[in-house]
């Protein structure tokens, strides 16, 4: 592990020198990327300094005990040794997790798509609940959320809502939310008080920039129409709504949330690019057995990942068998504790796969 730490330190020194170079500062994309790497490496370097200091304390204490000439010093050294040895295993474990290579996609922004599944109007209402849950969570994290397109349900909520989330390590955090979410409760539309089961599907895509995925515009047919639904007179009477048809895949992306046709096209292209990029990543991951076998981010969007049971006030994440009786807080955005558990499981899996870190 000390060898790996040394390699990290060398890279940290390199990046530290690079980010003050004028040509790097003038290249914003490269500067942002290197600055992010600097922050990530600094966390490991700082933790490694504590670890190395602890090892030094152990070595010095053992020398004093071995010498044995000063009884009082030996007694103090024994106390220091016990204290240091007690701290060491937890610190080693923490550094091992920090040394796990991060997925380069994790630092990206994300495009999130929430769609009502089985359950009619209640499924749309539940999709709306999930959107509010993510809105509150993103707000608490200091992330920016921007709606890209929506289709409202007849009794509230959404048949579909697509939004972009910008911030630090967004995709790496929200990717655990991808899959089928199920709700068990008495619907607002139910008159006899029976518990119904409804579902909504959540897709989380790493936002693809032009440098990640080059979209061939000759393969894209652009359709301009008037917007439907709420939005005011100017939105509904001008040809501002955009529908993109990606001919090779048959993929269709619509965007009508903005008054400007140009802005709708920009947003629609962002969603299309992210979907196509995600498709490419899926192909890569299919060849990567470690990622494919991952318990918590399998990429299987038809898999039921979580149940929100209102009568019992519980939330169960089926991937790791985690049950929490805290539904009201969770549905109001307090999902970090679930994500933390899922991250821990994924990192443990990665650690087992990487024998060099064991």
DOZAMAR-84401 format. One record per residue: residue in one letter; y, z, x of N, C-alpha, C in turn. Coordinates in steps of 0.2 Angstrom, whole numbers, plus 2048, in hexadecimal, padded with zeros to 3 digits. Atoms other than C-alpha are relative to their C-alpha. Layout:
<margus>
MARGU  type   nY   nZ   nX  caY  caZ  caX   cY   cZ   cX
MARGU     A    Y    Z    X    Y    Z    X    Y    Z    X
...
</margus>
This chain:
<margus>
MARGU  type   nY   nZ   nX  caY  caZ  caX   cY   cZ   cX
MARGU     X  7FA  800  804  800  800  800  806  800  804
MARGU     X  7FA  7FF  7FB  80C  804  80F  802  7F9  802
MARGU     X  7FE  807  7FD  80A  7F2  815  804  7FC  7FA
MARGU     X  7FC  804  805  80F  7EB  804  807  803  7FF
MARGU     X  7F9  7FD  800  81E  7F7  804  804  7FD  805
MARGU     X  7FC  803  7FA  823  7F0  815  802  7F9  7FE
MARGU     X  7FF  807  802  822  7DE  80E  806  800  7FB
MARGU     X  7FB  7FF  805  82D  7E4  7FF  807  801  804
MARGU     X  7FA  7FE  7FD  83A  7EC  80B  803  7FA  804
MARGU     X  7FE  806  7FC  83B  7DC  816  803  7FB  7FB
MARGU     X  7FD  805  805  83E  7D1  806  807  803  7FD
MARGU     X  7FA  7FD  802  84B  7DE  800  806  7FF  805
MARGU     X  7FA  801  7FB  855  7DD  810  802  7F8  800
MARGU     X  7FE  808  800  854  7C9  80F  805  7FF  7FA
MARGU     X  7FC  801  806  85B  7CA  7FD  806  803  801
MARGU     X  7FA  7FD  7FF  868  7D6  802  805  7FC  804
MARGU     X  7FC  805  7FC  86E  7CA  80F  803  7FA  7FC
MARGU     X  7FF  806  803  86D  7BB  804  806  801  7FA
MARGU     X  7FC  7FF  806  877  7C2  7F5  808  801  802
MARGU     X  7F9  800  7FE  887  7C4  800  802  7F9  803
MARGU     X  7FF  807  7FD  886  7B2  806  805  7FC  7FB
MARGU     X  7FB  804  805  895  7A7  7FF  7FD  7FB  7FC
MARGU     X  803  805  804  88A  799  7FB  7FB  802  7FA
MARGU     X  804  7FD  805  87E  7A4  7F1  805  802  7FA
MARGU     X  7FB  7FE  805  88D  7AC  7E8  802  7FA  7FC
MARGU     X  7FD  806  804  894  79B  7E3  7FA  7FD  7FC
MARGU     X  806  803  804  882  796  7DC  7FE  805  7FB
MARGU     X  801  7FA  805  882  7A1  7CC  7F9  801  7FE
MARGU     X  807  7FF  802  870  79D  7C7  7FC  804  805
MARGU     X  804  7FE  7FB  869  7A1  7D8  803  808  801
MARGU     X  7FD  7F9  7FF  875  7B1  7DA  7FD  804  7FB
MARGU     X  803  7FB  805  86F  7B8  7C9  7F9  801  801
MARGU     X  807  7FF  7FE  85D  7B5  7CE  7FF  805  805
MARGU     X  801  7FC  7FA  85F  7BD  7DF  802  807  7FE
MARGU     X  7FD  7F9  802  869  7CC  7D7  7FB  803  7FC
MARGU     X  805  7FD  804  85B  7CF  7CB  7FA  802  805
MARGU     X  805  7FE  7FB  84E  7CF  7D9  802  806  804
MARGU     X  7FE  7FA  7FC  859  7DB  7E3  7FF  806  7FD
MARGU     X  800  7FA  804  85A  7E7  7D5  7F8  802  7FF
MARGU     X  807  7FE  801  847  7E6  7D2  7FD  803  807
MARGU     X  803  7FE  7FA  843  7E8  7E5  803  807  802
MARGU     X  7FD  7FA  7FE  84F  7F6  7E7  7FD  806  7FD
MARGU     X  803  7FA  803  846  801  7DA  7F9  802  804
MARGU     X  806  7FE  7FC  836  7FF  7E5  802  803  806
MARGU     X  7FE  7FD  7FA  83F  802  7F5  802  807  800
MARGU     X  7FE  7F9  801  847  812  7EF  7FA  804  7FE
MARGU     X  806  7FC  801  836  818  7E8  7FC  801  806
MARGU     X  804  7FF  7FA  82E  814  7F8  803  804  805
MARGU     X  7FD  7FB  7FB  83B  81E  802  7FE  807  7FF
MARGU     X  802  7FA  802  836  82D  7F8  7F9  801  802
MARGU     X  808  800  7FE  823  829  7FB  800  801  808
MARGU     X  800  800  7F9  826  827  80E  802  807  802
MARGU     X  7FD  7FA  7FE  830  837  80F  7FB  806  7FE
MARGU     X  805  7FC  802  822  840  806  7FA  800  805
MARGU     X  805  801  7FB  815  839  812  802  804  807
MARGU     X  7FD  7FD  7FA  820  83F  821  800  808  7FF
MARGU     X  801  7F8  801  821  851  819  7F9  802  801
MARGU     X  807  7FE  800  80E  851  818  7FE  800  807
MARGU     X  802  801  7F9  80C  84B  82A  803  806  804
MARGU     X  7FC  7FB  7FC  819  858  831  7FD  807  7FE
MARGU     X  803  7FA  803  811  866  826  7F9  801  804
MARGU     X  806  800  7FD  800  862  82D  800  802  808
MARGU     X  7FF  7FE  7F9  806  863  83F  802  807  801
MARGU     X  7FE  7F9  7FF  80E  874  83D  7FA  804  7FE
MARGU     X  806  7FC  801  7FE  87A  835  7FB  800  805
MARGU     X  805  801  7FA  7F3  873  843  802  804  806
MARGU     X  7FE  7FC  7FA  7FE  87B  850  7FF  807  7FF
MARGU     X  802  7F9  801  7FD  88C  848  803  805  803
MARGU     X  7FD  7FB  7FC  808  895  854  805  804  7FC
MARGU     X  7FB  7FC  804  815  89B  847  7FD  801  7F9
MARGU     X  803  7FE  807  80D  8A4  838  804  7FF  7FA
MARGU     X  7FC  801  806  81C  8A3  82D  801  7F9  7FF
MARGU     X  7FF  807  801  81F  891  831  7FA  7FD  7FD
MARGU     X  807  803  803  80C  88D  82D  800  802  7F8
MARGU     X  800  7FF  807  80E  896  81C  805  7FC  7FC
MARGU     X  7FB  804  803  81E  88C  818  7FD  7F9  7FF
MARGU     X  803  807  7FF  815  87C  81E  7FA  7FF  7FA
MARGU     X  805  800  805  806  880  812  803  7FF  7F9
MARGU     X  7FD  800  807  811  882  803  803  7F8  7FF
MARGU     X  7FD  807  800  81A  871  808  7FB  7FB  7FF
MARGU     X  805  805  800  80A  868  80A  7FD  800  7F9
MARGU     X  803  800  807  803  86E  7F9  804  7FC  7FB
MARGU     X  7FB  803  805  813  869  7F0  800  7F8  801
MARGU     X  800  807  7FF  813  858  7F9  7FA  7FC  7FD
MARGU     X  806  803  802  801  854  7F6  7FF  800  7F8
MARGU     X  800  800  808  803  859  7E3  804  7FA  7FD
MARGU     X  7FC  805  802  811  84C  7E2  7FE  7F9  801
MARGU     X  802  807  7FD  809  83E  7EC  7FC  7FC  7FB
MARGU     X  804  805  804  7FC  837  7DF  804  7FD  7FB
MARGU     X  7FC  803  805  808  835  7D1  805  7FA  803
MARGU     X  7FC  805  7FD  814  82C  7DD  7FD  7FA  802
MARGU     X  804  806  7FE  807  821  7E4  7FE  7FB  7FA
MARGU     X  802  804  806  802  81C  7D2  806  7FC  7FE
MARGU     X  7FA  803  802  814  818  7CE  802  7FA  804
MARGU     X  7FF  806  7FB  816  80D  7DD  7FB  7FB  7FF
MARGU     X  805  805  801  806  804  7DA  802  7FC  7FA
MARGU     X  7FD  804  806  80D  7FF  7C8  806  7FC  802
MARGU     X  7FA  804  7FE  81D  7FA  7D0  7FF  7FA  804
MARGU     X  802  805  7FB  814  7EF  7DD  7FC  7FA  7FC
MARGU     X  804  805  804  80B  7E5  7CF  805  7FA  7FF
MARGU     X  7FC  806  800  812  7D3  7D0  802  7FF  7F9
MARGU     X  7FE  801  806  81D  7D0  7C1  7FF  7F9  7FE
MARGU     X  800  807  802  81B  7C1  7B6  807  7FD  800
MARGU     X  7F9  802  800  82A  7B6  7B9  803  7FF  7F9
MARGU     X  7FD  801  806  82C  7B3  7A7  803  806  7FD
MARGU     X  7FE  7FA  803  82F  7C5  7A3  807  802  800
MARGU     X  7F9  7FF  7FF  841  7C5  7A9  804  7FC  7FB
MARGU     X  7FC  805  804  846  7B7  79D  802  803  7F9
MARGU     X  7FE  7FF  807  84F  7B8  78C  7FA  7FE  7FC
MARGU     X  805  801  804  844  7B6  77D  802  7FC  7FA
MARGU     X  7FF  803  807  843  7AB  76D  7FB  803  7FC
MARGU     X  805  7FD  805  83B  7B5  75F  800  7FD  7F9
MARGU     X  801  803  807  834  7AD  74F  7FC  805  7FC
MARGU     X  804  7FB  804  82F  7B9  741  7FF  7FC  7F9
MARGU     X  802  804  806  826  7B0  732  7FC  804  7FB
MARGU     X  804  7FD  805  820  7B7  722  7F9  7FD  7FF
MARGU     X  807  803  801  80D  7B5  720  7FD  802  7F9
MARGU     X  803  7FF  807  801  7BA  712  804  806  7FC
MARGU     X  7FD  7FA  804  809  7C5  704  806  7FE  7FC
MARGU     X  7FA  803  805  816  7BA  6FB  806  803  802
MARGU     X  7F9  7FD  800  827  7C2  6F8  800  806  805
MARGU     X  800  7F9  7FC  821  7D3  700  7FF  7FE  808
MARGU     X  800  802  7F9  81D  7C9  711  806  7FE  802
MARGU     X  7FA  802  7FE  82E  7C2  711  805  807  801
MARGU     X  7FD  7FA  800  835  7D4  70E  7FE  803  807
MARGU     X  803  7FD  7FA  82A  7DA  71C  803  7FD  807
MARGU     X  7FD  804  7FA  830  7CC  728  807  802  801
MARGU     X  7F9  7FE  800  842  7D2  724  800  807  803
MARGU     X  800  7F9  7FD  83D  7E4  729  7FE  800  807
MARGU     X  802  801  7F9  835  7DE  739  807  7FE  804
MARGU     X  7FA  802  7FD  845  7D5  73D  805  805  801
MARGU     X  7FB  7FB  7FF  850  7E4  73A  7FD  805  805
MARGU     X  803  7FC  7FB  844  7EE  745  802  7FE  807
MARGU     X  7FF  803  7FA  846  7E2  753  808  800  802
MARGU     X  7F9  800  7FF  859  7E1  750  803  807  803
MARGU     X  7FE  7F9  7FE  85B  7F4  752  7FD  802  807
MARGU     X  803  7FF  7F9  84F  7F5  761  805  7FC  805
MARGU     X  7FC  804  7FB  859  7E7  76A  807  803  801
MARGU     X  7F9  7FD  800  86A  7F0  765  7FF  806  805
MARGU     X  801  7FA  7FC  863  800  76D  7FF  7FF  807
MARGU     X  801  802  7F9  85E  7F7  77D  806  7FD  803
MARGU     X  7FA  803  7FE  86F  7EF  77E  800  7F9  801
MARGU     X  802  807  800  868  7DE  77C  804  7FC  7FA
MARGU     X  7FD  804  805  871  7D0  773  7FB  7FC  7FB
MARGU     X  805  803  805  868  7C9  763  805  7FA  7FC
MARGU     X  7FC  805  803  86E  7B8  75C  7FB  7FC  7FB
MARGU     X  804  804  805  866  7B0  74C  801  7F9  801
MARGU     X  7FF  807  7FF  862  79E  74F  7FE  7FC  7FA
MARGU     X  802  804  806  85A  799  73E  7FD  805  7FB
MARGU     X  804  7FC  805  854  7A2  72E  7FF  7FC  7FA
MARGU     X  802  803  807  84C  79E  71D  7FF  807  7FC
MARGU     X  800  7F9  804  84F  7AD  711  7FA  7FF  7FB
MARGU     X  805  7FF  805  841  7B3  705  804  800  7F9
MARGU     X  7FE  800  807  843  7B2  6F2  802  807  7FE
MARGU     X  7FF  7F9  803  843  7C5  6F0  803  805  806
MARGU     X  7FE  7FC  7FA  84B  7CA  701  7FC  7FE  806
MARGU     X  804  801  7FA  846  7C9  713  801  7F9  802
MARGU     X  800  807  7FE  842  7B9  71B  7F9  7FD  800
MARGU     X  806  804  7FF  835  7AB  71A  7FF  7FF  807
MARGU     X  800  801  7F9  839  7A8  72C  807  802  803
MARGU     X  7FA  7FF  7FD  846  7AE  738  7FF  7FF  808
MARGU     X  800  801  7F9  849  7A8  74A  806  803  804
MARGU     X  7FA  7FE  7FD  854  7B1  756  7FF  801  808
MARGU     X  800  7FF  7F8  858  7B2  769  802  807  802
MARGU     X  7FE  7F9  7FD  859  7C2  773  801  7FF  807
MARGU     X  7FD  800  7F9  863  7C3  783  801  807  803
MARGU     X  800  7F9  7FC  862  7D1  790  7FC  800  806
MARGU     X  805  7FF  7FA  858  7D8  79E  7F9  801  7FE
MARGU     X  808  800  801  845  7D5  79E  7FE  800  7F9
MARGU     X  802  800  807  845  7D1  78C  7F9  7FD  7FE
MARGU     X  807  802  802  836  7C6  78B  7FA  804  802
MARGU     X  805  7FB  7FD  82C  7D2  796  7FF  806  7FC
MARGU     X  801  7FA  804  82F  7DF  789  7FE  7FE  7F9
MARGU     X  801  802  807  82F  7D6  778  7F9  7FC  800
MARGU     X  806  804  800  81F  7CB  77D  7FA  804  7FC
MARGU     X  806  7FC  803  814  7DA  777  800  800  7F8
MARGU     X  7FF  800  807  81B  7D7  765  7FD  7FA  7FD
MARGU     X  802  806  803  813  7C6  763  7F9  801  7FD
MARGU     X  806  7FF  804  805  7C5  756  801  801  7F9
MARGU     X  7FF  7FF  807  802  7C9  744  801  808  7FF
MARGU     X  7FE  7F9  802  80A  7D9  73D  7FE  801  7F9
MARGU     X  802  7FF  807  803  7E0  72D  803  806  7FD
MARGU     X  7FD  7FA  803  80B  7EC  721  7FB  802  7F9
MARGU     X  803  7FD  806  802  7F7  714  805  804  7FC
MARGU     X  7FC  7FB  804  80D  7FE  706  801  7FD  7F9
MARGU     X  7FF  802  807  812  7FD  6F4  806  7FB  800
MARGU     X  7FA  805  800  81D  7ED  6F2  805  802  7FB
MARGU     X  7FB  7FF  805  82E  7EE  6EA  7FF  7FC  7F9
MARGU     X  802  804  806  827  7E1  6DE  7FA  803  7FC
MARGU     X  806  7FD  803  818  7EC  6D9  802  805  7FB
MARGU     X  7FE  7FB  806  819  7F5  6C8  7FB  805  7FF
MARGU     X  805  7FB  801  809  7FE  6C9  7FE  805  806
MARGU     X  800  7FB  7FB  80B  807  6D9  7FA  7FF  805
MARGU     X  806  802  7FC  7FC  7FE  6E2  803  7FE  807
MARGU     X  7FF  802  7F9  7FC  7FC  6F5  7FE  7F9  802
MARGU     X  801  807  7FE  7FD  7EA  6FB  800  800  808
MARGU     X  7FF  802  7F9  7FA  7E3  70C  803  7F9  801
MARGU     X  7FD  806  7FE  805  7D6  713  801  7FF  807
MARGU     X  800  801  7F8  808  7CE  724  806  7FB  801
MARGU     X  7FB  805  7FD  815  7C5  72F  7FE  7FF  807
MARGU     X  801  802  7F9  813  7BC  73F  806  800  804
MARGU     X  7FA  800  7FB  81E  7BF  74E  7FE  7FC  806
MARGU     X  801  804  7FA  81F  7B2  75C  806  802  805
MARGU     X  7FB  7FF  7FB  828  7B6  76C  7FF  7FB  806
MARGU     X  800  805  7FB  82C  7A8  778  805  802  805
MARGU     X  7FB  7FF  7FB  834  7A9  789  805  7FA  7FF
MARGU     X  7FB  805  801  845  7A0  788  800  7FB  806
MARGU     X  801  805  7FA  843  790  792  807  7FD  801
MARGU     X  7F9  803  7FE  853  78A  79B  7FE  7F9  802
MARGU     X  801  807  7FE  855  778  7A0  7FC  7FF  807
MARGU     X  803  800  7F9  84F  77C  7B2  7F8  802  7FF
MARGU     X  807  7FE  801  83E  783  7AA  7FC  7FA  7FD
MARGU     X  804  805  803  83A  775  79F  805  7FA  7FE
MARGU     X  7FC  806  802  841  763  79E  7FE  7FD  7FA
MARGU     X  801  803  806  842  75D  78D  802  7F9  800
MARGU     X  7FF  807  800  840  74A  78B  803  7FE  7F9
MARGU     X  7FD  801  807  84D  746  77D  7FE  7FA  7FD
MARGU     X  803  806  804  845  735  77A  7FA  802  7FC
MARGU     X  805  7FD  804  837  73F  773  802  804  7FA
MARGU     X  7FD  7FC  805  842  748  767  804  7FC  7FB
MARGU     X  7FC  804  805  848  741  756  805  806  7FD
MARGU     X  7FB  7FB  803  858  74A  750  802  7FE  7F9
MARGU     X  7FE  802  807  85B  74B  73D  805  805  7FE
MARGU     X  7FB  7FC  802  86B  751  736  801  800  7F9
MARGU     X  7FF  7FF  807  86D  758  725  805  805  7FE
MARGU     X  7FB  7FA  802  878  764  71A  7FB  806  800
MARGU     X  804  7FA  800  873  776  71B  7FF  802  7F9
MARGU     X  802  7FD  807  86A  77F  70D  801  807  800
MARGU     X  800  7F8  800  86C  791  707  807  802  801
MARGU     X  7F9  7FD  7FF  87B  79D  70A  803  7FD  806
MARGU     X  7FD  802  7FA  888  798  717  807  7FE  7FE
MARGU     X  7F9  802  802  898  793  70D  800  7F8  7FF
MARGU     X  800  807  802  89E  782  707  800  7FB  806
MARGU     X  7FF  804  7FB  8A2  77B  718  7F9  7FE  803
MARGU     X  807  801  7FD  890  77E  71E  7FC  7FC  7FC
MARGU     X  804  804  804  888  777  70F  802  7F9  7FE
MARGU     X  7FD  807  801  892  767  70E  800  7FB  806
MARGU     X  800  804  7FA  892  761  720  7F9  7FF  803
MARGU     X  806  801  7FD  884  75A  729  7FF  804  807
MARGU     X  800  7FC  7FA  883  768  735  7F9  803  802
MARGU     X  807  7FE  7FF  870  76D  733  7FD  7FB  804
MARGU     X  803  804  7FC  865  767  740  7F8  801  800
MARGU     X  807  7FF  800  852  763  740  7FE  7FB  805
MARGU     X  803  803  7FA  849  75E  750  7F9  7FE  7FF
MARGU     X  807  802  801  839  754  74F  7FD  7FE  807
MARGU     X  803  802  7F9  82F  754  760  7FA  7FC  7FF
MARGU     X  805  805  802  825  745  75E  7F9  801  803
MARGU     X  806  7FF  7FD  817  748  76B  7FC  806  7FD
MARGU     X  804  7FA  802  812  759  764  801  801  7F8
MARGU     X  7FF  7FF  808  818  758  751  804  806  7FF
MARGU     X  7FC  7FA  801  823  767  754  806  7FF  7FD
MARGU     X  7F9  801  804  832  769  748  804  807  801
MARGU     X  7FC  7FA  800  840  775  74B  807  7FF  7FC
MARGU     X  7FA  800  804  84E  778  73F  805  805  802
MARGU     X  7FB  7FB  7FF  85F  780  741  806  7FE  7FC
MARGU     X  7FA  801  804  86D  782  735  805  806  7FF
MARGU     X  7FD  7FA  801  874  793  738  808  7FF  802
MARGU     X  7FA  800  7FE  884  78D  740  804  7FA  7FC
MARGU     X  7FC  806  804  893  782  738  800  7FA  804
MARGU     X  7FF  806  7FC  893  777  747  7F9  7FD  802
MARGU     X  806  804  7FF  886  769  749  7FE  801  807
MARGU     X  801  800  7F9  888  76A  75C  7FC  807  802
MARGU     X  803  7F9  7FF  884  77D  75C  7F9  801  7FD
MARGU     X  806  800  803  875  77B  750  7FB  7FC  805
MARGU     X  804  804  7FB  86E  76D  75C  7FE  804  806
MARGU     X  801  7FC  7FA  870  778  76B  7FB  805  7FF
MARGU     X  804  7FB  801  867  786  763  7F9  7FD  7FE
MARGU     X  806  803  802  859  77B  75C  7FC  7FD  806
MARGU     X  803  802  7FA  856  773  76D  7FE  806  804
MARGU     X  802  7FA  7FC  855  785  775  7F9  802  7FD
MARGU     X  807  7FE  803  847  789  768  7FB  7FB  802
MARGU     X  805  805  7FE  83E  779  76B  7FE  800  807
MARGU     X  802  800  7F9  83F  77A  77E  7FC  806  801
MARGU     X  804  7FA  7FF  839  78C  77D  7F9  800  7FD
MARGU     X  807  801  803  82A  787  772  7FC  7FC  804
MARGU     X  804  805  7FC  825  779  77D  7FE  803  807
MARGU     X  801  7FC  7FA  827  784  78C  7FA  805  800
MARGU     X  805  7FB  802  81C  791  784  7F9  7FD  800
MARGU     X  806  804  800  80F  784  781  7FD  7FE  807
MARGU     X  802  802  7F9  80F  77F  793  7FD  807  804
MARGU     X  802  7F9  7FD  80D  792  798  7F9  802  7FE
MARGU     X  807  7FE  803  7FE  794  78C  7FB  7FC  804
MARGU     X  805  804  7FD  7F5  786  795  7FF  803  807
MARGU     X  800  7FD  7F9  7F9  78E  7A6  7FB  807  7FF
MARGU     X  803  7FA  801  7F3  79F  79F  7F8  7FF  7FE
MARGU     X  807  802  802  7E3  797  798  7FB  800  806
MARGU     X  804  800  7FA  7DE  794  7AA  800  806  804
MARGU     X  800  7FA  7FC  7E2  7A5  7B0  7FC  806  7FC
MARGU     X  804  7FB  804  7D4  7B1  7AA  803  807  800
MARGU     X  7FD  7F9  801  7DD  7C1  7AE  805  800  7FA
MARGU     X  7FB  800  806  7EB  7BC  7A2  7FD  7FF  7F9
MARGU     X  804  802  806  7DF  7B5  795  7FD  806  7FD
MARGU     X  804  7FA  802  7D5  7C5  795  804  806  7FE
MARGU     X  7FC  7FB  801  7E4  7D0  794  800  803  7F8
MARGU     X  801  7FD  807  7E2  7DC  785  806  800  7FC
MARGU     X  7FA  7FF  804  7F4  7DE  780  805  7FA  800
MARGU     X  7FC  806  800  7FB  7CC  783  7FC  7FA  800
MARGU     X  805  805  800  7ED  7C1  77E  803  7F9  7FF
MARGU     X  7FE  806  802  7F8  7B3  777  7FD  7FE  7FA
MARGU     X  804  802  806  7ED  7B2  768  805  802  7FA
MARGU     X  7FB  7FE  805  7FB  7B1  75A  7FD  802  7F9
MARGU     X  803  7FE  807  7EE  7B3  74C  7FD  807  800
MARGU     X  803  7F9  800  7E9  7C4  752  804  805  7FD
MARGU     X  7FC  7FA  803  7EE  7D3  748  801  805  805
MARGU     X  7FE  7FC  7FB  7F7  7DE  754  802  807  7FE
MARGU     X  7FD  7F9  802  7FF  7EC  74A  800  801  7F8
MARGU     X  800  7FF  808  7FE  7F4  738  805  806  7FF
MARGU     X  7FB  7FC  802  80C  7FD  730  7FE  803  7F9
MARGU     X  802  7FD  806  805  809  723  805  805  7FD
MARGU     X  7FB  7FC  802  812  810  718  7FE  806  7FC
MARGU     X  802  7FA  803  808  81C  70D  7FE  806  804
MARGU     X  801  7FB  7FB  802  825  71C  805  801  806
MARGU     X  7FA  7FF  7FB  812  823  726  7FD  7FE  807
MARGU     X  803  801  7F9  808  81C  735  801  7F8  802
MARGU     X  800  807  7FD  809  80D  741  7FA  800  805
MARGU     X  806  801  7FB  7F9  807  74A  800  7FA  804
MARGU     X  800  806  7FC  7F9  7FB  758  7F8  7FF  802
MARGU     X  807  801  7FF  7E7  7F4  758  7FE  7FE  807
MARGU     X  802  802  7F9  7E7  7ED  76A  7FE  806  804
MARGU     X  802  7FA  7FB  7E7  7FE  772  7FE  806  7FC
MARGU     X  802  7FA  804  7E2  809  763  805  805  7FF
MARGU     X  7FA  7FB  800  7F3  812  763  802  801  7F8
MARGU     X  7FE  7FE  807  7F7  81B  752  806  805  801
MARGU     X  7FA  7FB  800  808  823  750  802  801  7F9
MARGU     X  7FE  7FF  807  80D  82C  740  808  801  800
MARGU     X  7F9  800  7FF  81F  828  742  803  7F9  7FD
MARGU     X  7FF  807  803  821  818  737  808  7FF  7FF
MARGU     X  7F9  800  802  833  81C  731  805  7FE  806
MARGU     X  7FC  801  7FA  83A  81D  743  7FE  7F9  803
MARGU     X  802  806  7FD  830  80E  749  803  7FA  7FD
MARGU     X  7FD  806  804  835  802  73B  808  800  801
MARGU     X  7F9  800  7FF  847  807  73F  802  7FF  808
MARGU     X  7FF  802  7F9  845  801  751  7FE  804  806
MARGU     X  802  7FB  7FA  83D  80F  75B  7F9  7FD  802
MARGU     X  807  803  7FE  82F  803  762  7FF  801  807
MARGU     X  800  7FF  7F9  832  808  774  7F9  803  802
MARGU     X  805  7FD  7FE  824  814  774  7F9  7FC  800
MARGU     X  806  805  801  817  807  76E  800  7FB  806
MARGU     X  800  805  7FA  81D  7FA  77B  7FE  804  807
MARGU     X  802  7FD  7FA  81C  807  789  7F8  801  801
MARGU     X  807  7FF  7FF  80A  80B  785  7FC  7F9  801
MARGU     X  803  806  7FF  806  7F8  784  801  7FD  807
MARGU     X  7FE  802  7F9  80F  7F5  795  7FB  804  805
MARGU     X  804  7FC  7FC  805  803  79C  7F9  7FD  801
MARGU     X  807  803  800  7F4  7FB  797  800  7FA  804
MARGU     X  800  807  7FD  7F9  7EA  79D  801  801  808
MARGU     X  7FF  7FF  7F9  7FF  7F1  7AE  7F9  803  803
MARGU     X  806  7FD  7FD  7EF  7FB  7B0  7FA  7FA  801
MARGU     X  804  806  800  7E5  7EB  7AC  802  7FC  806
MARGU     X  7FE  804  7FB  7EF  7E2  7B9  7FE  803  807
MARGU     X  802  7FC  7FA  7EC  7F0  7C6  7F9  7FF  801
MARGU     X  808  800  7FF  7D9  7EF  7C3  7FF  7F9  803
MARGU     X  802  807  7FE  7DA  7DC  7C6  803  7FF  807
MARGU     X  7FD  801  7F9  7E4  7DE  7D6  7FD  805  805
MARGU     X  803  7FB  7FC  7D8  7E7  7E2  804  802  806
MARGU     X  7FC  7FF  7FA  7E5  7E6  7F0  804  807  7FE
MARGU     X  7FC  7FB  802  7EF  7F3  7E6  7FC  807  7FF
MARGU     X  804  7FA  802  7E0  7FF  7E3  7FF  805  806
</margus>
